[in-house]
C-alpha cells in the first residue's frame, strides 16, 4: 500500500467516526479501508485490547470448595477483566489450592480462571507449599506442559521490557493430607536459574512462592540483570531489599504480595513496566485474620488501619542493566 493510500484510509476512518478506544477491537470496515491483511489486523486488535507492559501479580488463592475463598478470588478476576486495556499477563505465585492440592480444589480453580482465559489473558501459575504438582498437571495439562523443567513447575514470562522467572519452591512430603511449610530451591533448579539469568539481556524479576531467605537464590543475581524478587506465602504487602553482595552499591528490591482471599492482606497487584523502571501498585480490598468477620460492625479498628495504611501503596524497581 502506498503512503498516500494509507493516509487517505486514515482520513476515511475519521470521516466515518471510527474512533478506537482502549480495549476496543478494530472495526472490519477500518480493516478494509486500511487494506490490512487478516494477520496484521489481528495484531492491531490485540495491541488495542491488551497492554503488554501491564502485569497483574497475584498469590495465595487457596481455593476452598464450600469456603469463602473462591468468592474473594472471583472479585479479583472480575476487577482484572474491567481493566482497559487488559493486562496481557497474570502471574500467580502459588498456593492455588486450599491446603493439600486436591483435584477438586484445582477443578474449582479452573472454573474461576476460565473468564481470564476466554478474555485472551495469558495466565502463569506457580507452585506453593499447599499445592501438588501431579494433581495440578492432571487438571491443567496445558499449563504444566509450558514448564521449563520436567520435574518442577518453572516458567519464563516474556514481555517487551522485562522478563519474569517463576521458580518452584514447593517441597512435597509423602503425606497427601499434609504439607511442608518451608520452601526450597534444589541445586538442579538453581543451575537452571543461573543459566537463565546469564543469558537474559532484559531486566528480570525472579519470582517464587516463598521468600528469599527460604529459596536462597540471591547469589544467582550477582552480575545479572535481575532487578527484583517477588513472592507470596506470608499474605501481606511487605516491601524490602537485600544486597547483591557486601560492598556492592547494587541492591535487590524484594516484595511480598497479598492473598486474593485467604487471610491477611487481601487483594492483588498491578505492575507497570516502564522504559527505565517498573512500579507495582497494591489493590487492597480488606484485611482479616484468621477469617473474615460475618458482621462488618465487628471488624476491629486494627484491621481497618492496616487497610488505610496500605491504600494506594506503590513500590518501584529500578532496572539493572
Buried (B, 14 or more C-beta within 10 A) or exposed (E): EEEEEEEBBBEBBEEEEBEBEEBBBBBEEBBEBBEBEEEEBBEBBBEBBBBBBBBBBBBBBBBBEEBBBBEBBBBBBEBBBEBEBBBBBBBBBBBBBBBBBBBBBBBBBBEBBEBBEEBEBBBBBBBBBBBBBEBBBEBBEEBBEBBBBEEBBBBBBEBEBBBBBBBBBBBBEEEEEEBEEEBBBBEEBBEBBBEBBEEBEBBBBBBBBBBBEBBEBBEBBEEBBBBBBBBBBBBBBBBBEEEBEEEEEBEBBBBBBBBBBBBBBBBBBBBBBEEEBBEBBBBBBBBBEEEBEEEEEEBEEEBEEBBEEBEEBEBEBBBBE
